[in-house]
Amino acid sequence: MEEENKLPRRAAIAQILAERQDTLVVTGLGSPTYDCAAVGDHPLNFYLWGAMGSAVTVGLGLALAQPKRRVLVVTGDGEMLMGLGALATVAMKGPNNLSILVIDNEHYGETGMQQTHTSAGVDLAGIALRCGFPQSVTVRQQA
């Protein structure tokens, strides 16, 4: 992804979390955790250090255990690729209180900035749709 086409990640997260109210926020390993903490640590943030590939499943567990609370998972493309099976499980369980935000920088940031498969065209939003998500979009520009 060309640099000029990238959304400012931290600013986007700040905007998304600005009116979070009592939303439970699960963050994946690395940049998503750093970004969420930097825009404002919160007692309802669940930072997953050293749990690569499990942010979505932890979010699913919270969503099922707390059906009246909104749950947001903020994760990266590397972690999502390591936990792709979770998308099928989320689609089958269908919790309407769970949202997943994947921040795709096309790199495994925590292991040395190796390129992920999204840099070669793997479409995470398309995979989610094919797993059965009712909606999945790729956002490239701030509205």
Residue, then its C-alpha position, 0 to 999 in steps of 0.5 A: m500500500e502506498e504511503e500517501n494512500k494510508l489512513p493515519r492509524r492512530a488518528a483513526i483509532a482516536q476518532i473511533l474510540a472518542e464516543r466508546q461509552d462502555t464498549l469493551v475493546v480488545t487489542g491485538l499484539g503490537s501496534p493496535t495495543y500501542d495505538c489504543a493505549a496512546v489515544g487514551d488508556h481505559p479500564l475497559n481495554f483488554y490489551l493482549w500482549g503475547a497472544m498473537g492470533s487470539a484477539v478475535t476469539v477473546g472478543l468473541g468470548l466477551a461478546l457472548a458472555q456480555p450480550k448487552r455490551r458492545v465489543l470492539v476488537v482492534t487488531g492487525d493484519g498479521e495477527m488476523l492472518m494467524g487467526l483466520g479460523a476465528l472469522a468462521t467461528v464468529a460468523m457461525k455464532g453471529p454475535n450482533n454486539l461484536s465488531i472487528l477492526v483490522i488495521d492492515n499495514e501489510h507487515y508483521g510489525e512485532t517480528g521484524m516487519q516481514q510482509t504479510h500476505t495482504s501485501a500480495g492481495v489477500d483480501l481480509a474483508g472478502i474472507a470475512l464475507r465468505c465466512g458468512f459475515p453480513q457486512s465487511v468493508t475495506v476503508r482506505q480514506q477517512a470520511 
